[in-house]
Amino acid sequence: TKVQVANCCIQNGVARMMTTALSDAGFTTVDATNGTCDPKLTTSYVIYNSGTPGAQTVAETVARVLGGLASEAAPLPIKVESGAWAEGSGVVLLLGNDLAGKTLDQIQGGAITGTTPPPTSVVTSTT
């Protein structure tokens, strides 16, 4: 399933930037949109359509890539301008102030800016 980024923060243009970053990281994306979160989100999270095959797995992967965000199934209407999932999409990143304008490197502990602390540990699975 494709991923859509919805701007639910106080900055303009950041959903488009995050869409490009996720696409560059290998996710299939659709055009960014505006979120309808009121108030704007302090913390980003990922929602998915439980009726779309693979959506939960993609949502959990996006959440993990973005530093361990929460992910949850969401019923219609969802918090985007259309109120519905974009065609071909069953996953939406509701982009809040915490990740707005940051690169994946910054989110994953690379170059740190602002007040985002570096990760304190890395857990590696051996399965």
C-alpha positions as CSV (number, residue, x, y, z in Angstrom):
1,T,0.0,0.0,0.0
2,K,1.1,3.6,-0.6
3,V,1.9,6.1,2.1
4,Q,0.4,9.6,2.3
5,V,1.8,12.4,4.5
6,A,-0.7,14.8,5.9
7,N,0.5,18.1,7.3
8,C,-0.9,18.4,10.9
9,C,1.7,20.9,12.2
10,I,2.3,24.6,12.2
11,Q,4.8,24.8,9.3
12,N,3.8,24.9,5.6
13,G,5.3,22.7,2.9
14,V,6.7,20.1,5.3
15,A,4.4,17.2,4.2
16,R,5.7,17.5,0.7
17,M,9.3,17.4,2.0
18,M,8.6,14.3,4.2
19,T,6.8,12.6,1.2
20,T,10.0,13.0,-0.8
21,A,12.1,11.7,2.1
22,L,9.9,8.6,2.5
23,S,9.9,8.0,-1.3
24,D,13.7,8.3,-1.3
25,A,13.8,5.7,1.5
26,G,11.9,3.2,-0.6
27,F,8.3,3.7,0.3
28,T,5.7,4.1,-2.4
29,T,3.9,7.4,-1.8
30,V,1.0,9.5,-3.0
31,D,0.7,13.3,-3.1
32,A,1.0,15.0,0.3
33,T,-2.2,16.6,1.7
34,N,-3.3,18.9,4.5
35,G,-4.4,17.3,7.7
36,T,-7.5,18.4,9.6
37,C,-6.1,17.9,13.1
38,D,-7.4,20.6,15.4
39,P,-5.4,21.5,17.4
40,K,-2.2,20.9,15.4
41,L,-0.2,17.9,16.5
42,T,2.7,18.1,18.8
43,T,3.7,14.5,18.1
44,S,3.4,12.7,14.8
45,Y,1.7,9.3,14.4
46,V,0.8,6.9,11.7
47,I,-2.7,5.6,10.9
48,Y,-3.7,2.7,8.7
49,N,-6.7,1.2,7.0
50,S,-7.2,-2.2,8.7
51,G,-9.2,-3.3,5.5
52,T,-6.2,-2.8,3.2
53,P,-3.9,-5.8,2.8
54,G,-0.4,-5.0,4.1
55,A,-1.3,-1.6,5.5
56,Q,-0.5,-2.5,9.1
57,T,2.9,-3.8,8.2
58,V,3.7,-0.7,6.1
59,A,2.4,1.6,8.9
60,E,4.6,-0.1,11.5
61,T,7.6,0.1,9.2
62,V,7.0,3.9,8.6
63,A,6.6,4.4,12.3
64,R,9.8,2.5,13.0
65,V,11.8,4.5,10.4
66,L,10.5,7.7,11.9
67,G,11.9,7.0,15.3
68,G,9.3,4.6,16.8
69,L,6.1,6.6,16.3
70,A,2.8,5.1,17.4
71,S,0.6,3.5,14.7
72,E,-3.0,2.6,14.9
73,A,-6.0,1.5,12.7
74,A,-8.3,4.4,11.9
75,P,-11.9,4.4,10.8
76,L,-13.4,6.9,8.3
77,P,-13.4,9.8,8.2
78,I,-9.6,10.1,8.7
79,K,-7.9,13.4,9.6
80,V,-7.1,14.6,6.0
81,E,-8.9,17.1,3.8
82,S,-10.8,14.5,1.8
83,G,-11.7,12.5,5.0
84,A,-10.8,9.3,3.1
85,W,-7.8,7.2,2.1
86,A,-6.0,8.4,-1.1
87,E,-6.4,6.0,-4.0
88,G,-4.0,3.1,-3.5
89,S,-3.1,4.3,0.0
90,G,-4.0,2.6,3.3
91,V,-1.4,4.5,5.4
92,V,-1.2,8.1,6.5
93,L,1.6,9.8,8.4
94,L,-0.1,12.6,10.4
95,L,3.0,14.9,10.5
96,G,3.2,16.9,13.8
97,N,5.6,19.6,15.0
98,D,8.1,17.0,16.3
99,L,9.2,15.8,12.9
100,A,8.2,18.8,10.7
101,G,11.1,20.0,8.5
102,K,13.5,17.3,9.7
103,T,15.4,14.9,7.5
104,L,15.3,11.1,8.1
105,D,19.0,11.4,9.2
106,Q,18.0,13.9,11.9
107,I,15.0,11.8,13.0
108,Q,17.1,8.7,13.2
109,G,19.8,10.3,15.3
110,G,22.1,11.7,12.6
111,A,22.7,15.5,12.6
112,I,20.7,16.9,15.5
113,T,19.0,20.2,15.4
114,G,16.5,21.9,17.6
115,T,15.6,20.2,20.8
116,T,15.4,16.6,19.5
117,P,17.7,14.4,21.8
118,P,19.8,11.7,20.2
119,P,18.6,8.1,20.8
120,T,20.0,6.6,24.0
121,S,20.3,3.1,22.8
122,V,20.0,0.9,19.7
123,V,18.2,-2.4,20.0
124,T,19.2,-5.1,17.4
125,S,17.0,-8.1,16.8
126,T,18.6,-11.4,16.1
127,T,16.0,-13.6,14.6
